[in-house]
């Protein structure tokens, strides 16, 4: 029991540290050319989400998945203020809120000065938690 608690805290801390330390890498001002999806690639829409609707969003979504150590299967950023994350089955139900908080803090560093929404999805892509970060109060409200 105590080992599971330590594991949860360590996992959340590591993810928060990864997001915090390398968050600036995602917010660089360089531009990239994103591929234009075709109808053929749209057939995979339910297996792989388009990561971002902006270059910065695309980079952050890619970064979240690549640095999550298997905790996040997929992610997307919309309007630079909404982050959707599909977790893997490695994330236990009691760890979802902690993971959402860590993601909110990293997301805030990359997209500051605005309210943010983190949408957490189960591996079957059912929404399980919504975290709303209020920039003025610096608080997160959880629903779900």
C-alpha positions as CSV (number, residue, x, y, z in Angstrom):
1,X,0.0,0.0,0.0
2,X,2.7,2.5,1.0
3,X,4.8,1.5,-2.1
4,X,1.8,2.4,-4.4
5,X,1.5,5.8,-2.7
6,X,5.3,6.4,-3.2
7,X,5.0,5.3,-6.8
8,X,2.1,7.7,-7.5
9,X,3.9,10.6,-5.9
10,X,7.1,9.8,-7.7
11,X,5.3,9.5,-11.1
12,X,3.5,12.8,-10.6
13,X,6.7,14.5,-9.5
14,X,8.7,13.2,-12.4
15,X,6.0,14.2,-14.9
16,X,5.7,17.7,-13.4
17,X,9.5,18.1,-13.4
18,X,9.7,17.0,-17.1
19,X,7.0,19.4,-18.1
20,X,8.5,22.2,-16.1
21,X,12.1,21.8,-17.1
22,X,11.6,21.3,-20.8
23,X,8.5,23.3,-21.3
24,X,10.4,26.1,-22.9
25,X,11.5,23.8,-25.7
26,X,8.0,23.7,-26.9
27,X,7.4,27.4,-26.9
28,X,10.2,28.4,-29.3
29,X,9.4,30.9,-31.9
30,X,10.6,28.8,-34.9
31,X,7.9,27.7,-37.3
32,X,7.4,24.3,-38.8
33,X,5.5,23.1,-41.8
34,X,2.8,20.7,-40.7
35,X,1.6,18.1,-43.2
36,X,-1.8,18.7,-44.8
37,X,-4.0,15.8,-43.8
38,X,-5.7,14.0,-46.7
39,X,-8.9,12.0,-46.8
40,X,-6.8,8.8,-46.4
41,X,-5.2,10.0,-43.2
42,X,-8.7,11.2,-41.9
43,X,-9.7,7.5,-41.7
44,X,-7.3,7.2,-38.8
45,X,-9.0,10.1,-36.9
46,X,-10.3,7.9,-34.1
47,X,-7.0,6.1,-33.6
48,X,-4.6,9.2,-33.6
49,X,-5.8,12.7,-32.9
50,X,-4.4,15.7,-34.6
51,X,-2.1,17.1,-31.9
52,X,-2.6,20.8,-32.4
53,X,-4.4,23.5,-34.3
54,X,-1.3,25.7,-34.1
55,X,2.4,25.1,-34.5
56,X,2.9,25.7,-30.7
57,X,0.0,23.5,-29.9
58,X,1.3,20.7,-32.2
59,X,4.7,20.9,-30.6
60,X,3.3,20.8,-27.1
61,X,1.0,17.9,-27.9
62,X,3.9,15.9,-29.4
63,X,6.1,16.7,-26.4
64,X,3.5,15.6,-23.9
65,X,3.2,12.2,-25.5
66,X,7.0,11.7,-26.1
67,X,8.0,12.6,-22.5
68,X,5.2,10.9,-20.6
69,X,7.0,7.6,-20.2
70,X,4.0,5.7,-21.5
71,X,1.5,7.4,-19.2
72,X,-0.1,9.4,-22.1
73,X,-1.2,7.6,-25.3
74,X,-2.3,10.7,-27.2
75,X,-2.9,14.4,-26.7
76,X,-4.2,17.4,-28.5
77,X,-4.2,21.2,-28.1
78,X,-7.0,23.4,-29.3
79,X,-7.1,27.2,-29.4
80,X,-3.9,27.2,-27.2
81,X,-6.0,26.9,-24.1
82,X,-7.5,23.4,-24.2
83,X,-5.3,20.3,-23.7
84,X,-6.9,16.9,-24.2
85,X,-5.0,13.8,-23.0
86,X,-5.7,10.2,-23.5
87,X,-4.1,8.3,-20.7
88,X,-2.7,4.8,-20.9
89,X,-3.9,1.9,-18.7
90,X,-0.6,2.5,-16.7
91,X,-2.3,5.4,-15.0
92,X,-4.4,4.3,-12.0
93,X,-7.7,6.1,-11.3
94,X,-6.4,7.7,-8.2
95,X,-3.5,9.2,-10.2
96,X,-5.6,11.0,-12.8
97,X,-6.1,14.2,-10.8
98,X,-2.4,14.5,-9.9
99,X,-1.5,14.0,-13.6
100,X,-4.0,16.6,-14.7
101,X,-2.5,19.1,-12.2
102,X,1.0,18.4,-13.5
103,X,-0.2,18.9,-17.1
104,X,-2.0,22.1,-16.2
105,X,1.1,23.6,-14.7
106,X,3.2,22.7,-17.8
107,X,0.5,23.9,-20.1
108,X,0.3,27.2,-18.2
109,X,4.1,27.7,-18.6
110,X,3.7,27.3,-22.4
111,X,0.5,29.3,-22.8
112,X,0.5,31.8,-20.0
113,X,-1.9,34.6,-19.1
114,X,-5.1,32.8,-19.9
115,X,-7.5,30.3,-18.3
116,X,-6.9,26.8,-19.4
117,X,-8.9,23.5,-19.6
118,X,-7.4,20.1,-19.3
119,X,-9.6,17.2,-20.6
120,X,-8.5,13.8,-19.3
121,X,-9.7,10.8,-21.3
122,X,-9.5,7.1,-20.4
123,X,-7.8,4.7,-22.8
124,X,-11.2,4.0,-24.5
125,X,-11.4,7.9,-25.1
126,X,-14.3,8.4,-22.6
127,X,-13.8,11.7,-20.8
128,X,-13.1,11.0,-17.1
129,X,-12.0,14.4,-15.7
130,X,-12.0,18.1,-16.6
131,X,-9.6,20.4,-14.9
132,X,-10.1,24.1,-15.3
133,X,-7.2,26.4,-14.4
134,X,-8.0,30.0,-13.5
135,X,-5.1,32.3,-14.1
136,X,-6.3,35.0,-11.8
137,X,-6.7,32.8,-8.7
138,X,-4.0,30.3,-9.7
139,X,-6.5,27.5,-8.8
140,X,-7.6,24.4,-10.5
141,X,-11.3,23.3,-10.4
142,X,-11.9,19.6,-11.1
143,X,-15.1,18.2,-12.6
144,X,-15.8,14.5,-13.2
